[in-house]
Amino acid sequence: MKKNTMTLMTTSVCAAVVAQAANAGVFTAGNLLVSRFGDGTTALTSAATAVAINEYTTAASQSSAVQSIAFATSGTNQFTDSGSATSNGYLNTYNGYVAISGYNAATGTASVSSSNNKAVQVLDSTGSVVNRAVFPTGGANGTPPSPFSGNNIRSAIATSATNFYATGNSSGTPITGGAWYSNSTTYTQVSSTATGQPTNMRNVGIFGGQLYASAATGTNLGVVAVGSGLTTSAGQTSTLFINAGTGANTYGFVMFDTNSDSTMDLAYLADDRTTVGGGLQKWMLSGSTWTQSWALLVNVGGSLSATSGTGFAGIRGLTGTWDAVNGAQLYATTTETSNNRLISILDNGATPTTASNLVSAGTNYAFRGVAFTPGAVPAPGAVALIGLAGMVSSRRRRN
């Protein structure tokens, strides 16, 4: 049996540039990209459903997207996802590219999350698909094994047109969950599967040149650092970086280096619990210890509260900016099953009390991940001046 902590060869990859997705146009700097699941007609279930990347401005109360890039729902370039798998479909922007994970399956495919037909799409700043990678399908014992065999692929981030990381879970043995690196020709399970290591990972991110992932399993509750830097080697140890504590259910996360010392010292975590402790969490580093400042749930009307109640939601997708003058401007997707919301929250030092509703997904649609448009975000450590939500901000690189 081949070990999963090795570089795996596969022939079931389309590494060539593929046709541009429908209605794709050049992305606008400073806008937001949101993964949207559903066709607007059929209720969301565990069957494969349509996936689109919608582009929105950062303005509140929008009626429609700037553009919607819809992926094919059947045929050679089909790309779908489970309508009810709330941990799936989290896209990320990095180094001028946006990557999204999903499935090489036609709409209507039953229980698609447990299939081995995983895929990742990579788009550039023009809105064009520049790479479509299709994963090996032979299962955990295949030659090569299938990453995330029999379970969910959840998130992806590209470091180039062809190179990317993906995270998820697996079923059975050998374990093929955790974090994988691919150059669209070979696949390497970069995270260790040793006892106590997280092999069920959610969102993936890169901050300050380090690979991170969120997890909510065993003692790994919060955000873990996978190996050192942007590792491409198999079997790297994952270390708990932010311990979100008992009961935490972390999805998206964003981190900042606020004093330019190459150390992340401010972080926001998305927690999908609708009880106390869930919602948007703020964490600050003091010495070597991360401490939570607050956790706020989101009311349907836009108010924020540290206590739970009827109509309150948690969040899953998360991105944002930070500057020393204005603080952190954050964007998140809420946890309603259908017709959830894209919201913005400003943290200027005082605990926020309100969130702005930017747009709702619509009936029989659901938003999942949120990220900035590619090409508009500086490289790690760089600073750029952009117009954002009516103000000029110094913006650091984030996913």
C-alpha positions in Angstrom: 0.0 0.0 0.0 1.3 3.4 -0.9 1.7 5.9 2.0 -0.3 9.1 1.6 2.6 11.2 2.8 4.4 11.0 -0.5 4.3 12.8 -3.8 1.6 11.2 -5.9 1.5 11.0 -9.6 -1.8 11.2 -11.5 -2.9 11.3 -15.1 -6.4 12.5 -14.3 -5.5 16.2 -14.3 -6.3 18.9 -16.8 -3.4 21.3 -16.3 -3.9 23.2 -19.5 -5.7 26.5 -19.7 -9.4 25.8 -20.2 -12.2 27.8 -21.6 -13.3 30.9 -19.7 -16.3 30.5 -17.5 -19.6 32.0 -18.7 -20.0 35.8 -18.5 -16.5 36.4 -17.2 -15.1 39.9 -17.2 -12.1 41.7 -15.8 -12.4 42.0 -12.0 -12.5 45.5 -10.5 -9.9 46.3 -7.9 -11.2 46.5 -4.3 -14.4 44.5 -5.1 -15.4 41.3 -3.3 -15.8 37.8 -4.8 -18.4 35.4 -3.2 -18.9 31.8 -4.0 -22.7 31.2 -4.5 -24.3 27.8 -4.5 -27.7 26.9 -6.1 -29.8 27.6 -9.2 -32.5 29.8 -7.5 -35.2 27.2 -8.3 -34.3 23.9 -6.6 -34.0 23.7 -2.9 -30.4 23.1 -1.7 -29.7 19.5 -0.8 -26.7 17.1 -0.6 -26.9 16.7 -4.4 -24.5 18.6 -6.6 -25.8 22.0 -7.5 -24.6 25.0 -9.6 -21.6 27.0 -8.4 -20.9 30.6 -9.4 -18.4 33.3 -8.3 -20.3 36.6 -7.9 -18.5 40.0 -7.8 -19.9 42.7 -5.6 -18.8 46.2 -4.5 -18.3 46.9 -0.8 -21.4 49.2 -0.7 -24.3 48.3 1.4 -27.8 47.3 0.1 -26.9 46.1 -3.4 -29.6 44.7 -5.6 -27.4 42.7 -8.0 -23.8 41.5 -8.6 -21.3 43.4 -10.8 -21.0 40.1 -12.6 -21.6 36.4 -12.0 -19.2 33.8 -13.3 -21.1 30.6 -13.6 -19.3 27.3 -14.0 -20.6 24.5 -16.3 -23.1 22.2 -14.7 -22.4 19.3 -17.0 -19.9 18.2 -19.7 -16.1 18.4 -20.0 -15.6 21.4 -17.7 -18.4 20.7 -15.2 -17.8 22.1 -11.7 -20.5 21.8 -9.0 -20.7 21.3 -5.2 -23.1 20.0 -2.5 -25.9 22.5 -1.8 -26.1 21.6 1.8 -22.5 21.0 2.8 -22.0 24.2 4.6 -18.2 23.5 5.1 -17.6 23.4 1.3 -16.8 26.0 -1.4 -14.5 28.5 0.4 -12.5 30.5 -2.2 -9.3 32.4 -1.5 -7.3 35.1 -3.3 -3.5 35.1 -3.3 -0.7 36.3 -5.6 -3.0 37.5 -8.3 -5.2 34.4 -8.5 -8.5 33.2 -6.9 -9.0 29.5 -6.3 -12.2 27.6 -5.5 -12.7 23.9 -4.7 -15.6 21.8 -5.9 -16.5 18.6 -7.8 -16.1 17.3 -11.3 -19.7 16.2 -11.3 -23.0 17.1 -13.0 -25.8 18.8 -11.2 -28.1 16.4 -9.4 -25.3 13.9 -8.6 -26.4 12.4 -5.3 -24.3 12.9 -2.1 -21.6 14.5 -4.2 -19.4 15.4 -1.2 -18.6 11.7 -0.6 -17.5 11.2 -4.2 -13.9 11.2 -5.3 -14.5 13.5 -8.2 -12.8 16.5 -6.6 -11.6 19.5 -8.6 -10.1 23.0 -8.2 -10.6 26.0 -10.5 -8.1 28.8 -10.6 -9.0 32.2 -12.1 -6.8 35.3 -12.8 -7.6 39.0 -12.5 -9.4 39.0 -15.9 -12.0 36.6 -14.6 -10.7 33.8 -16.9 -10.2 30.2 -15.7 -6.5 29.6 -16.2 -6.4 26.1 -14.7 -8.8 23.3 -13.9 -7.2 20.5 -11.9 -9.2 17.2 -11.6 -8.1 15.0 -8.7 -7.3 11.2 -8.8 -10.5 9.2 -8.3 -9.2 5.8 -7.3 -10.1 6.1 -3.6 -7.9 5.9 -0.5 -6.2 2.7 -1.7 -5.9 3.8 -5.3 -2.7 4.3 -7.2 -2.4 7.2 -6.5 -4.8 7.6 -3.6 -7.5 10.2 -3.8 -7.0 13.3 -1.6 -10.1 13.7 0.7 -11.3 10.2 -0.3 -15.0 9.6 0.4 -15.4 13.0 2.1 -15.4 16.8 1.7 -13.0 19.0 -0.2 -13.6 22.4 1.4 -11.2 25.2 0.4 -8.3 26.0 -1.9 -5.7 28.7 -2.4 -3.4 29.1 -5.4 0.1 30.4 -5.3 0.4 30.4 -9.1 -1.8 29.5 -12.1 -0.9 25.8 -11.6 0.2 25.5 -8.0 -2.3 25.4 -5.1 -3.2 24.0 -1.7 -6.5 22.4 -0.8 -8.0 21.3 2.5 -10.7 18.9 3.6 -11.5 15.6 5.3 -11.5 11.9 4.4 -13.2 8.6 5.3 -11.7 5.2 5.9 -8.0 4.3 5.7 -5.4 5.3 4.9 -6.2 8.9 5.9 -6.2 11.3 3.0 -7.7 14.3 4.7 -5.9 17.5 5.9 -3.9 19.7 3.6 -2.5 18.9 0.2 -0.2 20.7 -2.2 -0.5 20.2 -6.0 1.3 21.6 -9.1 -1.7 20.2 -11.1 0.4 17.1 -12.1 1.4 15.6 -8.7 -0.4 15.7 -5.3 1.4 15.8 -2.0 -0.2 15.4 1.4 1.7 18.1 3.2 0.0 17.7 6.6 0.9 14.8 8.9 -1.6 12.1 9.7 0.1 11.1 13.0 -2.1 10.6 16.1 -3.3 13.9 17.4 -2.7 15.7 14.1 -5.7 17.5 12.4 -6.7 15.5 9.4 -10.1 17.2 9.1 -9.3 20.8 8.0 -11.7 23.6 6.8 -10.5 26.9 5.4 -7.0 27.4 4.1 -5.1 30.7 4.2 -1.7 32.2 3.7 -0.5 35.1 5.9 3.0 36.4 6.2 4.3 33.6 4.0 2.9 30.9 6.3 0.3 28.2 5.4 -2.6 28.0 7.9 -5.9 26.1 8.1 -8.9 26.2 10.4 -10.0 23.1 12.2 -12.6 22.0 14.8 -11.5 18.5 15.7 -10.0 16.9 18.8 -7.7 19.4 20.5 -7.2 21.4 17.3 -9.9 24.0 17.7 -9.1 27.2 15.9 -6.3 27.9 13.5 -3.3 25.6 12.8 0.0 26.4 11.1 0.9 23.7 8.6 4.6 23.1 8.6 7.0 26.0 8.1 6.3 28.6 5.4 4.7 27.4 2.2 5.8 23.8 2.5 5.5 21.4 -0.4 7.0 18.5 1.5 4.9 15.5 2.8 4.0 14.8 6.4 4.6 18.2 8.0 3.5 18.8 11.6 0.5 21.1 12.1 0.8 23.3 15.2 -2.2 24.9 17.0 -1.6 28.7 16.3 -4.8 30.2 17.7 -6.6 28.0 20.3 -10.2 29.1 20.0 -11.2 26.9 23.0 -13.7 24.3 23.9 -16.7 24.2 21.5 -15.2 26.4 18.9 -16.4 25.9 15.3 -14.0 27.9 13.2 -14.3 28.4 9.5 -12.9 31.5 7.8 -10.1 33.6 9.3 -8.0 36.7 8.5 -4.8 37.9 10.2 -2.7 41.1 10.2 0.7 42.2 11.3 -0.1 45.6 12.7 3.4 46.8 13.7 5.3 45.4 10.7 7.5 43.1 12.7 6.7 40.0 10.5 4.5 38.5 13.2 0.7 38.2 13.0 -0.7 40.0 16.0 -4.4 40.7 15.1 -6.8 38.0 14.0 -10.5 37.6 13.3 -12.1 34.2 13.2 -15.5 33.1 11.8 -17.4 30.7 14.1 -20.7 29.3 12.8 -22.3 28.7 16.3 -25.4 30.7 16.9 -24.9 30.5 20.6 -22.6 32.6 22.9 -19.1 32.5 21.6 -20.1 32.1 18.0 -20.1 34.7 15.2 -17.2 37.1 14.5 -14.3 36.7 17.0 -11.5 39.2 17.6 -8.1 37.9 18.8 -5.0 39.8 19.8 -1.5 38.6 20.5 0.2 39.7 23.7 3.7 38.3 24.0 3.2 34.7 22.8 -0.4 34.4 23.9 -3.5 34.9 21.8 -6.5 36.3 23.8 -10.0 36.7 22.6 -11.3 40.3 22.8 -15.0 39.6 21.9 -17.3 37.3 19.9 -20.4 38.8 18.3 -23.4 37.2 16.7 -25.3 38.9 13.9 -29.0 39.7 14.0 -31.1 39.6 10.9 -31.6 43.3 11.3 -27.9 44.0 11.5 -27.3 44.4 15.2 -24.4 42.6 16.8 -24.6 40.9 20.2 -22.4 38.8 22.5 -25.5 37.0 23.7 -27.7 34.7 21.7 -31.3 35.1 20.7 -34.0 34.5 18.1 -32.8 35.6 14.6 -29.1 35.6 15.4 -26.6 34.0 13.1 -23.0 33.0 13.1 -20.6 33.5 10.2 -18.5 31.2 8.0 -16.8 33.1 5.1 -14.5 35.9 6.2 -12.0 38.4 4.7 -10.9 42.0 5.5 -8.5 44.8 5.5 -6.7 46.7 8.3 -5.0 50.1 8.6 -3.7 52.1 11.6 -6.2 54.9 11.1 -9.5 53.2 10.4 -8.9 49.8 12.0 -10.3 46.6 10.5 -12.9 46.5 7.8 -14.3 43.0 7.7 -16.6 41.1 5.2 -18.4 37.9 6.1 -21.1 35.4 5.0 -23.7 34.4 7.5 -25.0 31.0 8.4 -28.6 30.9 7.3 -29.3 27.7 5.3 -30.7 29.6 2.2 -30.8 33.3 1.3 -28.0 34.1 3.7 -26.2 37.4 3.7 -22.9 39.1 2.8 -22.2 41.6 5.5 -19.6 44.2 6.5 -18.4 45.0 10.0 -16.0 47.9 11.0 -13.8 47.4 14.0 -12.3 50.8 14.8 -11.3 50.0 18.3 -14.6 50.1 20.1 -16.6 46.8 20.1 -18.8 47.0 17.0 -22.6 47.1 17.6 -23.9 46.9 14.0 -23.2 45.1 10.7 -24.2 46.4 7.3 -26.1 44.0 5.0 -24.4 44.3 1.6 -26.6 41.8 -0.3 -28.6 38.6 0.2 -27.9 35.4 -1.7 -31.5 34.9 -2.8 -34.1 32.1 -2.4 -32.6 28.7 -3.1 -29.1 30.2 -3.1 -26.4 30.2 -0.5 -23.2 32.2 -0.1 -20.1 30.4 1.1 -16.7 32.0 0.9 -15.7 35.6 0.4 -12.4 37.1 -0.8 -11.1 40.2 -2.5 -10.7 40.3 -6.3 -7.2 39.0 -7.5 -4.7 41.5 -8.8 -6.0 44.1 -6.4 -4.3 42.8 -3.3 -0.6 43.5 -2.7 1.9 40.7 -2.0 2.6 39.8 1.7 4.1 42.8 3.6 3.4 45.3 0.8 1.1 48.3 1.2 -1.1 49.9 -1.3 -3.6 52.8 -1.3 -7.0 52.0 -2.5 -10.5 53.3 -2.2 -12.6 51.1 0.1 -16.1 51.7 1.3 -15.9 55.4 0.8 -12.5 55.8 2.5 -8.8 55.5 1.5 -7.1 52.7 3.3 -3.6 51.2 3.5 -4.2 47.6 2.7 -2.1 44.6 3.6 -2.2 41.3 1.7 -4.7 38.8 3.0 -6.9 36.1 1.6 
